[in-house]
Amino acid sequence: MKEFHINTEIFFGERALDRLTQLPYKNVMLISDPFVVKSGMIKLLTSRLDSAMIQYELFTDIVPDPPIEKVIAGVSVALKLHAPCLVAVGGGSAIDTAKAIRKFANQLEKDYFPHLIAIPTTSGTGSEVTCFAVLSDPEKGRKYPLASEDLIPDEAILDEELVKSVPASVTADTGMDVLTHAIEAYVSTANNEFSGALAEKAVEISGQFLIRSYSSNEDTHARRKMHIASCLAGLAFNSASLGLNHGMAHQLGANFHIPHGRANAILLPHIIEYNSGVKPTNRSQKEYDPCVRKYCNLARILGVSNMNEVTTVRSLISYMHFLNSDMQIPSRVSEACPKLTEEEYMAAIDRMADAALADGCTATNPRVPTKEEVIAIFKKIW
């Protein structure tokens, strides 16, 4: 038996942040990305809390790839404040930190499980609606994906005012993260009709609005659409999980600090080729794996379908290369990390392959990878 459920209440559209004026709480713990505070964007939230006479305590000890010690610090603050509501604002790191803070605080104090509101400031992770969070251990060079129903935020607020100032490079990285989420969820072995519909819509919106959103942060309509696409893709993979692309991307981020969306973008065309088995020298055949048909359907949605399955999958792969190139995303690890030597990278591949195979996301990849195959892909993207 399969199941599909959405636990998060979603507020979106113009002035979605006004939801904060309706909260039934007298005080909240505001967990914010430091950039949100430094840029003044935090005033979009605090002004509304002030108008509703809701007191708040600000916690900003947030860094990319949240390390365990930062979560522990947040847990200490949360238990001290005992606020009935946590409001997380920022990128995936801020929201993941807040999710982990609530979970671990509840483990220490069983009767404390505050209401969690997630307000993303980037259009990419989908963390505002998922049961996943990623923590890191810098000393071991590892990322640890957490998956638990109690990580899912109770509410998500999608307001395009918070993504208007996001720079083009971040828009590119996070936009490709949206596409990767949607595509991996769509071909996942745990996919279903509901996750499939959400993934298809996320791909459709991305095809229409990603380049527009990247090209101008004044294109509010495009930014709003990509914000929604990110959430749709999050709902899709929350149900269907992901695949090898993320399993490998986690290792690139943990070992070489490549931004998560960029790591996904570098890998995506190569993973589509690997999963489909469609190489430049392939000829048409009578039957294909189910994921090939799915890749072909996504190509049709994106407007790049071709004469047959082989040429259509090749067109999809070329389209991913085109997006990366058009948005100036590096095509190789060596370009993304110019100070990294080939010797250092190759020395890390064996342990990265082991970690990628052990990653929870890899379990639902449509093709079961071997260590040798993962190593080959890591070498290919150098």
Secondary structure, DSSP 8 states (H G I E B T S, - for coil): --------EEEESTTGGGGGGG---SEEEEEE-HHHHHTTTTHHHHHHHHHTT-EEEEE----SS-BHHHHHHHHHHHHHH--SEEEEEESHHHHHHHHHHHHHHHHHSTT---EEEEEESSSS--GGG-SEEEEEETTTTEEEEEE-GGGS-SEEEE-GGGTTT--HHHHHHHHHHHHHHHHHHHH-TT--HHHHHHHHHHHHHHHHHHHHHHH-TT-HHHHHHHHHHHHHHHHHHHHH---HHHHHHHHHHHHH---HHHHHHHHHHHHHHHHH---TT----S---HHHHHHHHHHHHHT---SSHHHHHHHHHHHHHHHHHHTT--SSHHHH-TT--HHHHHHHHHHHHHHHHHSGGGGG-SS---HHHHHHHHHHT-
